[in-house]
Amino acid sequence: MEARTSLASEEVLQAAKRFFVRRTGIYAAFIEQESPMHITMRGQGGEEAVIGVMPAPGGTSVRGSTYMFDQQIARFFATLPPAPAPAPDALPPGDAPADDSATVAA
């Protein structure tokens, strides 16, 4: 899954930590590894979830990867403020601006 947000990379990772640690029951996940560009979390039964960030025009590109926590990652992405649509001159040739930059891609 992928989303774009107006938050800075470090703000996204802090938000992810808060979001996943406060989940209850089988949906809780706890930080296992972290760097300035990602966090890896472990949940119920050892399930792994990874959130990675990368600077992008107007904000941050955020990617989430997991086997079983897809719904929780999608919910986390929904809490992020969307990034503004990139200016047409910031896009590669032939690409049109997206109608909704907050759309989550699976």
MODELLER restraints for C-alpha pairs under 7 A, 6 or more apart:
rsr = mdl.restraints
at = mdl.atoms
rsr.add(forms.Gaussian(group=physical.xy_distance, feature=features.Distance(at['CA:1:A'], at['CA:63:A']), mean=5.66, stdev=0.5))
rsr.add(forms.Gaussian(group=physical.xy_distance, feature=features.Distance(at['CA:1:A'], at['CA:64:A']), mean=5.26, stdev=0.5))
rsr.add(forms.Gaussian(group=physical.xy_distance, feature=features.Distance(at['CA:1:A'], at['CA:65:A']), mean=6.65, stdev=0.5))
rsr.add(forms.Gaussian(group=physical.xy_distance, feature=features.Distance(at['CA:1:A'], at['CA:104:A']), mean=6.43, stdev=0.5))
rsr.add(forms.Gaussian(group=physical.xy_distance, feature=features.Distance(at['CA:1:A'], at['CA:105:A']), mean=5.22, stdev=0.5))
rsr.add(forms.Gaussian(group=physical.xy_distance, feature=features.Distance(at['CA:1:A'], at['CA:106:A']), mean=4.37, stdev=0.5))
rsr.add(forms.Gaussian(group=physical.xy_distance, feature=features.Distance(at['CA:2:A'], at['CA:62:A']), mean=5.60, stdev=0.5))
rsr.add(forms.Gaussian(group=physical.xy_distance, feature=features.Distance(at['CA:2:A'], at['CA:63:A']), mean=4.41, stdev=0.5))
rsr.add(forms.Gaussian(group=physical.xy_distance, feature=features.Distance(at['CA:2:A'], at['CA:64:A']), mean=6.35, stdev=0.5))
rsr.add(forms.Gaussian(group=physical.xy_distance, feature=features.Distance(at['CA:2:A'], at['CA:104:A']), mean=5.57, stdev=0.5))
rsr.add(forms.Gaussian(group=physical.xy_distance, feature=features.Distance(at['CA:2:A'], at['CA:105:A']), mean=5.22, stdev=0.5))
rsr.add(forms.Gaussian(group=physical.xy_distance, feature=features.Distance(at['CA:2:A'], at['CA:106:A']), mean=6.80, stdev=0.5))
rsr.add(forms.Gaussian(group=physical.xy_distance, feature=features.Distance(at['CA:3:A'], at['CA:61:A']), mean=5.98, stdev=0.5))
rsr.add(forms.Gaussian(group=physical.xy_distance, feature=features.Distance(at['CA:3:A'], at['CA:62:A']), mean=5.24, stdev=0.5))
rsr.add(forms.Gaussian(group=physical.xy_distance, feature=features.Distance(at['CA:3:A'], at['CA:63:A']), mean=6.56, stdev=0.5))
rsr.add(forms.Gaussian(group=physical.xy_distance, feature=features.Distance(at['CA:3:A'], at['CA:77:A']), mean=6.68, stdev=0.5))
rsr.add(forms.Gaussian(group=physical.xy_distance, feature=features.Distance(at['CA:3:A'], at['CA:102:A']), mean=6.04, stdev=0.5))
rsr.add(forms.Gaussian(group=physical.xy_distance, feature=features.Distance(at['CA:3:A'], at['CA:103:A']), mean=6.39, stdev=0.5))
rsr.add(forms.Gaussian(group=physical.xy_distance, feature=features.Distance(at['CA:3:A'], at['CA:104:A']), mean=5.04, stdev=0.5))
rsr.add(forms.Gaussian(group=physical.xy_distance, feature=features.Distance(at['CA:3:A'], at['CA:105:A']), mean=6.79, stdev=0.5))
rsr.add(forms.Gaussian(group=physical.xy_distance, feature=features.Distance(at['CA:4:A'], at['CA:59:A']), mean=6.92, stdev=0.5))
rsr.add(forms.Gaussian(group=physical.xy_distance, feature=features.Distance(at['CA:4:A'], at['CA:60:A']), mean=5.61, stdev=0.5))
rsr.add(forms.Gaussian(group=physical.xy_distance, feature=features.Distance(at['CA:4:A'], at['CA:61:A']), mean=4.52, stdev=0.5))
rsr.add(forms.Gaussian(group=physical.xy_distance, feature=features.Distance(at['CA:4:A'], at['CA:62:A']), mean=5.92, stdev=0.5))
rsr.add(forms.Gaussian(group=physical.xy_distance, feature=features.Distance(at['CA:4:A'], at['CA:82:A']), mean=6.14, stdev=0.5))
rsr.add(forms.Gaussian(group=physical.xy_distance, feature=features.Distance(at['CA:4:A'], at['CA:83:A']), mean=5.56, stdev=0.5))
rsr.add(forms.Gaussian(group=physical.xy_distance, feature=features.Distance(at['CA:4:A'], at['CA:101:A']), mean=6.46, stdev=0.5))
rsr.add(forms.Gaussian(group=physical.xy_distance, feature=features.Distance(at['CA:4:A'], at['CA:102:A']), mean=5.91, stdev=0.5))
rsr.add(forms.Gaussian(group=physical.xy_distance, feature=features.Distance(at['CA:5:A'], at['CA:59:A']), mean=5.53, stdev=0.5))
rsr.add(forms.Gaussian(group=physical.xy_distance, feature=features.Distance(at['CA:5:A'], at['CA:60:A']), mean=5.35, stdev=0.5))
rsr.add(forms.Gaussian(group=physical.xy_distance, feature=features.Distance(at['CA:5:A'], at['CA:61:A']), mean=6.58, stdev=0.5))
rsr.add(forms.Gaussian(group=physical.xy_distance, feature=features.Distance(at['CA:5:A'], at['CA:80:A']), mean=6.09, stdev=0.5))
rsr.add(forms.Gaussian(group=physical.xy_distance, feature=features.Distance(at['CA:5:A'], at['CA:81:A']), mean=5.49, stdev=0.5))
rsr.add(forms.Gaussian(group=physical.xy_distance, feature=features.Distance(at['CA:5:A'], at['CA:82:A']), mean=4.36, stdev=0.5))
rsr.add(forms.Gaussian(group=physical.xy_distance, feature=features.Distance(at['CA:5:A'], at['CA:83:A']), mean=4.15, stdev=0.5))
rsr.add(forms.Gaussian(group=physical.xy_distance, feature=features.Distance(at['CA:5:A'], at['CA:102:A']), mean=6.96, stdev=0.5))
rsr.add(forms.Gaussian(group=physical.xy_distance, feature=features.Distance(at['CA:6:A'], at['CA:58:A']), mean=6.26, stdev=0.5))
rsr.add(forms.Gaussian(group=physical.xy_distance, feature=features.Distance(at['CA:6:A'], at['CA:59:A']), mean=4.23, stdev=0.5))
rsr.add(forms.Gaussian(group=physical.xy_distance, feature=features.Distance(at['CA:6:A'], at['CA:60:A']), mean=6.28, stdev=0.5))
rsr.add(forms.Gaussian(group=physical.xy_distance, feature=features.Distance(at['CA:6:A'], at['CA:81:A']), mean=6.04, stdev=0.5))
rsr.add(forms.Gaussian(group=physical.xy_distance, feature=features.Distance(at['CA:6:A'], at['CA:82:A']), mean=5.70, stdev=0.5))
rsr.add(forms.Gaussian(group=physical.xy_distance, feature=features.Distance(at['CA:6:A'], at['CA:83:A']), mean=4.13, stdev=0.5))
rsr.add(forms.Gaussian(group=physical.xy_distance, feature=features.Distance(at['CA:6:A'], at['CA:84:A']), mean=6.97, stdev=0.5))
rsr.add(forms.Gaussian(group=physical.xy_distance, feature=features.Distance(at['CA:7:A'], at['CA:59:A']), mean=5.83, stdev=0.5))
rsr.add(forms.Gaussian(group=physical.xy_distance, feature=features.Distance(at['CA:7:A'], at['CA:60:A']), mean=6.36, stdev=0.5))
rsr.add(forms.Gaussian(group=physical.xy_distance, feature=features.Distance(at['CA:8:A'], at['CA:59:A']), mean=6.17, stdev=0.5))
rsr.add(forms.Gaussian(group=physical.xy_distance, feature=features.Distance(at['CA:8:A'], at['CA:60:A']), mean=6.01, stdev=0.5))
rsr.add(forms.Gaussian(group=physical.xy_distance, feature=features.Distance(at['CA:9:A'], at['CA:53:A']), mean=5.76, stdev=0.5))
rsr.add(forms.Gaussian(group=physical.xy_distance, feature=features.Distance(at['CA:9:A'], at['CA:54:A']), mean=6.69, stdev=0.5))
rsr.add(forms.Gaussian(group=physical.xy_distance, feature=features.Distance(at['CA:9:A'], at['CA:55:A']), mean=6.81, stdev=0.5))
rsr.add(forms.Gaussian(group=physical.xy_distance, feature=features.Distance(at['CA:9:A'], at['CA:60:A']), mean=5.96, stdev=0.5))
rsr.add(forms.Gaussian(group=physical.xy_distance, feature=features.Distance(at['CA:10:A'], at['CA:36:A']), mean=6.76, stdev=0.5))
rsr.add(forms.Gaussian(group=physical.xy_distance, feature=features.Distance(at['CA:13:A'], at['CA:39:A']), mean=6.95, stdev=0.5))
rsr.add(forms.Gaussian(group=physical.xy_distance, feature=features.Distance(at['CA:19:A'], at['CA:76:A']), mean=6.84, stdev=0.5))
rsr.add(forms.Gaussian(group=physical.xy_distance, feature=features.Distance(at['CA:20:A'], at['CA:28:A']), mean=5.76, stdev=0.5))
rsr.add(forms.Gaussian(group=physical.xy_distance, feature=features.Distance(at['CA:20:A'], at['CA:29:A']), mean=5.39, stdev=0.5))
rsr.add(forms.Gaussian(group=physical.xy_distance, feature=features.Distance(at['CA:21:A'], at['CA:28:A']), mean=5.69, stdev=0.5))
rsr.add(forms.Gaussian(group=physical.xy_distance, feature=features.Distance(at['CA:21:A'], at['CA:29:A']), mean=5.55, stdev=0.5))
rsr.add(forms.Gaussian(group=physical.xy_distance, feature=features.Distance(at['CA:21:A'], at['CA:30:A']), mean=5.74, stdev=0.5))
rsr.add(forms.Gaussian(group=physical.xy_distance, feature=features.Distance(at['CA:22:A'], at['CA:28:A']), mean=6.67, stdev=0.5))
rsr.add(forms.Gaussian(group=physical.xy_distance, feature=features.Distance(at['CA:26:A'], at['CA:44:A']), mean=5.19, stdev=0.5))
rsr.add(forms.Gaussian(group=physical.xy_distance, feature=features.Distance(at['CA:27:A'], at['CA:43:A']), mean=6.75, stdev=0.5))
rsr.add(forms.Gaussian(group=physical.xy_distance, feature=features.Distance(at['CA:27:A'], at['CA:44:A']), mean=6.92, stdev=0.5))
rsr.add(forms.Gaussian(group=physical.xy_distance, feature=features.Distance(at['CA:28:A'], at['CA:43:A']), mean=5.76, stdev=0.5))
rsr.add(forms.Gaussian(group=physical.xy_distance, feature=features.Distance(at['CA:29:A'], at['CA:41:A']), mean=5.58, stdev=0.5))
rsr.add(forms.Gaussian(group=physical.xy_distance, feature=features.Distance(at['CA:29:A'], at['CA:42:A']), mean=5.11, stdev=0.5))
rsr.add(forms.Gaussian(group=physical.xy_distance, feature=features.Distance(at['CA:29:A'], at['CA:43:A']), mean=4.12, stdev=0.5))
rsr.add(forms.Gaussian(group=physical.xy_distance, feature=features.Distance(at['CA:30:A'], at['CA:41:A']), mean=5.05, stdev=0.5))
rsr.add(forms.Gaussian(group=physical.xy_distance, feature=features.Distance(at['CA:30:A'], at['CA:42:A']), mean=5.37, stdev=0.5))
rsr.add(forms.Gaussian(group=physical.xy_distance, feature=features.Distance(at['CA:30:A'], at['CA:43:A']), mean=6.40, stdev=0.5))
rsr.add(forms.Gaussian(group=physical.xy_distance, feature=features.Distance(at['CA:31:A'], at['CA:39:A']), mean=6.88, stdev=0.5))
rsr.add(forms.Gaussian(group=physical.xy_distance, feature=features.Distance(at['CA:31:A'], at['CA:40:A']), mean=6.01, stdev=0.5))
rsr.add(forms.Gaussian(group=physical.xy_distance, feature=features.Distance(at['CA:31:A'], at['CA:41:A']), mean=4.40, stdev=0.5))
rsr.add(forms.Gaussian(group=physical.xy_distance, feature=features.Distance(at['CA:31:A'], at['CA:42:A']), mean=6.58, stdev=0.5))
rsr.add(forms.Gaussian(group=physical.xy_distance, feature=features.Distance(at['CA:32:A'], at['CA:40:A']), mean=5.51, stdev=0.5))
rsr.add(forms.Gaussian(group=physical.xy_distance, feature=features.Distance(at['CA:32:A'], at['CA:41:A']), mean=5.11, stdev=0.5))
rsr.add(forms.Gaussian(group=physical.xy_distance, feature=features.Distance(at['CA:32:A'], at['CA:42:A']), mean=6.38, stdev=0.5))
rsr.add(forms.Gaussian(group=physical.xy_distance, feature=features.Distance(at['CA:33:A'], at['CA:39:A']), mean=5.68, stdev=0.5))
rsr.add(forms.Gaussian(group=physical.xy_distance, feature=features.Distance(at['CA:33:A'], at['CA:40:A']), mean=5.00, stdev=0.5))
rsr.add(forms.Gaussian(group=physical.xy_distance, feature=features.Distance(at['CA:33:A'], at['CA:41:A']), mean=6.99, stdev=0.5))
rsr.add(forms.Gaussian(group=physical.xy_distance, feature=features.Distance(at['CA:34:A'], at['CA:40:A']), mean=6.19, stdev=0.5))
rsr.add(forms.Gaussian(group=physical.xy_distance, feature=features.Distance(at['CA:37:A'], at['CA:52:A']), mean=5.72, stdev=0.5))
rsr.add(forms.Gaussian(group=physical.xy_distance, feature=features.Distance(at['CA:37:A'], at['CA:53:A']), mean=5.23, stdev=0.5))
rsr.add(forms.Gaussian(group=physical.xy_distance, feature=features.Distance(at['CA:37:A'], at['CA:54:A']), mean=6.71, stdev=0.5))
rsr.add(forms.Gaussian(group=physical.xy_distance, feature=features.Distance(at['CA:38:A'], at['CA:51:A']), mean=5.50, stdev=0.5))
rsr.add(forms.Gaussian(group=physical.xy_distance, feature=features.Distance(at['CA:38:A'], at['CA:52:A']), mean=4.20, stdev=0.5))
rsr.add(forms.Gaussian(group=physical.xy_distance, feature=features.Distance(at['CA:38:A'], at['CA:53:A']), mean=6.11, stdev=0.5))
rsr.add(forms.Gaussian(group=physical.xy_distance, feature=features.Distance(at['CA:39:A'], at['CA:50:A']), mean=5.77, stdev=0.5))
rsr.add(forms.Gaussian(group=physical.xy_distance, feature=features.Distance(at['CA:39:A'], at['CA:51:A']), mean=5.48, stdev=0.5))
rsr.add(forms.Gaussian(group=physical.xy_distance, feature=features.Distance(at['CA:39:A'], at['CA:52:A']), mean=6.66, stdev=0.5))
rsr.add(forms.Gaussian(group=physical.xy_distance, feature=features.Distance(at['CA:40:A'], at['CA:48:A']), mean=6.90, stdev=0.5))
rsr.add(forms.Gaussian(group=physical.xy_distance, feature=features.Distance(at['CA:40:A'], at['CA:49:A']), mean=5.87, stdev=0.5))
rsr.add(forms.Gaussian(group=physical.xy_distance, feature=features.Distance(at['CA:40:A'], at['CA:50:A']), mean=4.52, stdev=0.5))
rsr.add(forms.Gaussian(group=physical.xy_distance, feature=features.Distance(at['CA:40:A'], at['CA:51:A']), mean=6.68, stdev=0.5))
rsr.add(forms.Gaussian(group=physical.xy_distance, feature=features.Distance(at['CA:41:A'], at['CA:48:A']), mean=5.64, stdev=0.5))
rsr.add(forms.Gaussian(group=physical.xy_distance, feature=features.Distance(at['CA:41:A'], at['CA:49:A']), mean=5.20, stdev=0.5))
rsr.add(forms.Gaussian(group=physical.xy_distance, feature=features.Distance(at['CA:41:A'], at['CA:50:A']), mean=6.26, stdev=0.5))
rsr.add(forms.Gaussian(group=physical.xy_distance, feature=features.Distance(at['CA:42:A'], at['CA:48:A']), mean=4.67, stdev=0.5))
rsr.add(forms.Gaussian(group=physical.xy_distance, feature=features.Distance(at['CA:42:A'], at['CA:49:A']), mean=6.43, stdev=0.5))
rsr.add(forms.Gaussian(group=physical.xy_distance, feature=features.Distance(at['CA:48:A'], at['CA:66:A']), mean=6.01, stdev=0.5))
rsr.add(forms.Gaussian(group=physical.xy_distance, feature=features.Distance(at['CA:49:A'], at['CA:65:A']), mean=5.78, stdev=0.5))
rsr.add(forms.Gaussian(group=physical.xy_distance, feature=features.Distance(at['CA:49:A'], at['CA:66:A']), mean=4.60, stdev=0.5))
rsr.add(forms.Gaussian(group=physical.xy_distance, feature=features.Distance(at['CA:49:A'], at['CA:69:A']), mean=6.80, stdev=0.5))
rsr.add(forms.Gaussian(group=physical.xy_distance, feature=features.Distance(at['CA:50:A'], at['CA:64:A']), mean=5.60, stdev=0.5))
rsr.add(forms.Gaussian(group=physical.xy_distance, feature=features.Distance(at['CA:50:A'], at['CA:65:A']), mean=5.16, stdev=0.5))
rsr.add(forms.Gaussian(group=physical.xy_distance, feature=features.Distance(at['CA:50:A'], at['CA:66:A']), mean=6.49, stdev=0.5))
rsr.add(forms.Gaussian(group=physical.xy_distance, feature=features.Distance(at['CA:51:A'], at['CA:62:A']), mean=6.97, stdev=0.5))
rsr.add(forms.Gaussian(group=physical.xy_distance, feature=features.Distance(at['CA:51:A'], at['CA:63:A']), mean=5.68, stdev=0.5))
rsr.add(forms.Gaussian(group=physical.xy_distance, feature=features.Distance(at['CA:51:A'], at['CA:64:A']), mean=4.56, stdev=0.5))
rsr.add(forms.Gaussian(group=physical.xy_distance, feature=features.Distance(at['CA:51:A'], at['CA:65:A']), mean=6.63, stdev=0.5))
rsr.add(forms.Gaussian(group=physical.xy_distance, feature=features.Distance(at['CA:52:A'], at['CA:62:A']), mean=5.75, stdev=0.5))
rsr.add(forms.Gaussian(group=physical.xy_distance, feature=features.Distance(at['CA:52:A'], at['CA:63:A']), mean=5.13, stdev=0.5))
rsr.add(forms.Gaussian(group=physical.xy_distance, feature=features.Distance(at['CA:52:A'], at['CA:64:A']), mean=6.40, stdev=0.5))
rsr.add(forms.Gaussian(group=physical.xy_distance, feature=features.Distance(at['CA:53:A'], at['CA:60:A']), mean=6.51, stdev=0.5))
rsr.add(forms.Gaussian(group=physical.xy_distance, feature=features.Distance(at['CA:53:A'], at['CA:61:A']), mean=5.67, stdev=0.5))
rsr.add(forms.Gaussian(group=physical.xy_distance, feature=features.Distance(at['CA:53:A'], at['CA:62:A']), mean=4.62, stdev=0.5))
rsr.add(forms.Gaussian(group=physical.xy_distance, feature=features.Distance(at['CA:53:A'], at['CA:63:A']), mean=6.39, stdev=0.5))
rsr.add(forms.Gaussian(group=physical.xy_distance, feature=features.Distance(at['CA:54:A'], at['CA:60:A']), mean=5.66, stdev=0.5))
rsr.add(forms.Gaussian(group=physical.xy_distance, feature=features.Distance(at['CA:54:A'], at['CA:61:A']), mean=5.20, stdev=0.5))
rsr.add(forms.Gaussian(group=physical.xy_distance, feature=features.Distance(at['CA:54:A'], at['CA:62:A']), mean=6.64, stdev=0.5))
rsr.add(forms.Gaussian(group=physical.xy_distance, feature=features.Distance(at['CA:55:A'], at['CA:61:A']), mean=6.05, stdev=0.5))
rsr.add(forms.Gaussian(group=physical.xy_distance, feature=features.Distance(at['CA:57:A'], at['CA:86:A']), mean=6.37, stdev=0.5))
rsr.add(forms.Gaussian(group=physical.xy_distance, feature=features.Distance(at['CA:58:A'], at['CA:83:A']), mean=5.96, stdev=0.5))
rsr.add(forms.Gaussian(group=physical.xy_distance, feature=features.Distance(at['CA:58:A'], at['CA:84:A']), mean=6.05, stdev=0.5))
rsr.add(forms.Gaussian(group=physical.xy_distance, feature=features.Distance(at['CA:58:A'], at['CA:86:A']), mean=6.69, stdev=0.5))
rsr.add(forms.Gaussian(group=physical.xy_distance, feature=features.Distance(at['CA:59:A'], at['CA:83:A']), mean=5.74, stdev=0.5))
rsr.add(forms.Gaussian(group=physical.xy_distance, feature=features.Distance(at['CA:64:A'], at['CA:73:A']), mean=6.43, stdev=0.5))
rsr.add(forms.Gaussian(group=physical.xy_distance, feature=features.Distance(at['CA:82:A'], at['CA:101:A']), mean=6.36, stdev=0.5))
rsr.add(forms.Gaussian(group=physical.xy_distance, feature=features.Distance(at['CA:82:A'], at['CA:102:A']), mean=4.70, stdev=0.5))
rsr.add(forms.Gaussian(group=physical.xy_distance, feature=features.Distance(at['CA:83:A'], at['CA:101:A']), mean=6.26, stdev=0.5))
rsr.add(forms.Gaussian(group=physical.xy_distance, feature=features.Distance(at['CA:83:A'], at['CA:102:A']), mean=6.70, stdev=0.5))
rsr.add(forms.Gaussian(group=physical.xy_distance, feature=features.Distance(at['CA:84:A'], at['CA:101:A']), mean=6.78, stdev=0.5))
rsr.add(forms.Gaussian(group=physical.xy_distance, feature=features.Distance(at['CA:85:A'], at['CA:97:A']), mean=6.69, stdev=0.5))
rsr.add(forms.Gaussian(group=physical.xy_distance, feature=features.Distance(at['CA:85:A'], at['CA:98:A']), mean=6.83, stdev=0.5))
rsr.add(forms.Gaussian(group=physical.xy_distance, feature=features.Distance(at['CA:85:A'], at['CA:101:A']), mean=5.78, stdev=0.5))
rsr.add(forms.Gaussian(group=physical.xy_distance, feature=features.Distance(at['CA:86:A'], at['CA:97:A']), mean=6.68, stdev=0.5))
rsr.add(forms.Gaussian(group=physical.xy_distance, feature=features.Distance(at['CA:88:A'], at['CA:97:A']), mean=6.39, stdev=0.5))
